[in-house]
Amino acid sequence: MTCRVAITLGDPRGIGPEVIAQILNDSPPPGADFVVVGPDDLIARLRSDRRIGVGNWRLGVGEGQPGDPQSHPRALKAGTLAGRAIEQAAQMALSGEVDAILTSPIQKQATRLAGYPYPGHTEWLAHLAGTPDVAMMLATDTLRVVLATTHVALRDVPILLSQEKLVRTGRVTVEALTAWWGIPAPRLALCALNPHAGEGGLFGDEDTRVIAPAARELGAAGPIPADTVFVRAMRGEFDAVVAPYHDVGMTAIKVAGFGKGVNVTLGLPFPRTSPDHGTAFDIAGWGTAETSSTRHALELAITLGNRVRALRGQTPAAES
């Protein structure tokens, strides 16, 4: 039995549906069966092993008709359908019906408008799976970065960045690298918060007071200044870097491999990947959307899904 991957189409106003259609209809990655979850009228045109509809997108005036994508009726409908697809895919993964899921981009304002109070997929899936200790990893061929804090104001980072939080994030990262990537002894580095890792307290004391003790507890390197730690990781010195806040980690990933980055949620009982871009409303429907990040995300979902199957003893070799 091959790996099974559930794919959500994300916000129907965005580029998710057309990107997934181009990949599955033209040249789907080999080695997996795909279950597409999304609006009935959008998944009908997709080549997949199975389709699960969550309601029609084009129902009437104000619901999927041309016009302002941010209008209240369209946003509400888009958020509702995107939310249903996420919950359906998660349920399938939790029941073992699929081995991994790939989620296409959503607009957080729309899902909140539809009654889903989560800041993003990561927190949403953690709630559905009942796993509070999750982390967001961004991965390219040469670099893996895990975010200790995600979508928060920069002024709040020093308040949220505790030793306990860093240790939890580091442990989730090590467990995932061991189980999903097959790295027996992962080498972890903690990126500093302040310039020059605080320069002995001259530029802030968080690095010596918070990050250094966390690194010692994890057996990790750090704190290492941001202007060197990612380069060292790309040269093979570390298997992953824990970044203290969103933009320092995301910038490193996008410089390392723009269009090739993959978002992976660590700590869930199943692998979840997604592309490293958003809904791109401004180009949706023009047929110009780049597919590389989603393709990389789908390929990684298959790789990690196959490893999960192997850990469960469900590889073709074990079944034969």
Buried (B, 14 or more C-beta within 10 A) or exposed (E): EBBBBBBBBBBBBBBBBBBBBBBBEEEBBEEBBBBBBBBBBBBEEBEBBBBBBBBBBEBEEEBBEEEEBEEEBBBBBBBBBBBBBBBBBBBBBBEEEBBBBBBBBBBBEBBBBBEBEBEBBBBBBBBBBEBEEBBBBBBBEBBBBBBBBBEBEEEEBBEBBBBEBBBBBBBBBBBBBBBBBEBEEBBBBBBBBBBBBBEEEEBBBBBBEBBBEBBEBBEBBBBBBBEBBBEBBBEEBBBBBBBBBBEBBBBBBBEBBBBBBBBBBBBBEBBBBBBBBBBBBEBBBEEEBBBBBBBBBBBBBBBBBBBBBBEEEBBEEEEE
